[in-house]
Structure formats: structure tokens, C-alpha cells
Amino acid sequence: MKKNEFNEMRKKPMPELEHELEKVSARVRALKADIAMGKVKSLKELYGAQKSAAQLMTVLEERSSGQ
């Protein structure tokens, strides 16, 4: 995720961010299963999805702590 996309994400409402996190988390689980079964050869997509999930969790945590 690029820096400008990350800044745009900070402007989104909380429910939309939570929904996005659910989608990304489901994608991470699916990719991990595909890797375990040998369907996916490249880990790059998994690492990108994990990074997106971490960024979403960071924004949600910032909001919940009141920053």
C-alpha cells in the first residue's frame, strides 16, 4: 500500500475499516491455505496482504486509543 493510500485510509469511517480488515484477513487465511497445499508458488502476495492487514490494525488501534 502506498503512502497516499495509507493516508486516505485514515480518513475512512471506522465500520468501513473494520469491514476492510475482515476482507484482508480472509484473504491472508486463503493464501496461507493455498501455500500449504502448493497452489501458490510466490509468497509476495501473502506478504502484501499481511502488510495491509497490519496497517489497517494500526489505524484502528490509533482511533480506539483516541489519537
C-alpha positions, 0 to 999 in steps of 0.5 A: 500500500502506498503512502497516499493510500495509507493516508486516505485510509485514515480518513475512512469511517471506522465500520468501513475499516473494520469491514476492510480488515475482515476482507484482508484477513480472509484473504491472508487465511486463503493464501496461507491455505493455498501455500500449504497445499502448493497452489501458490508458488510466490509468497509476495502476495501473502506478504502484501496482504499481511502488510495491509492487514497490519496497517489497517490494525494500526489505524484502528488501534490509533482511533480506539486509543483516541489519537 
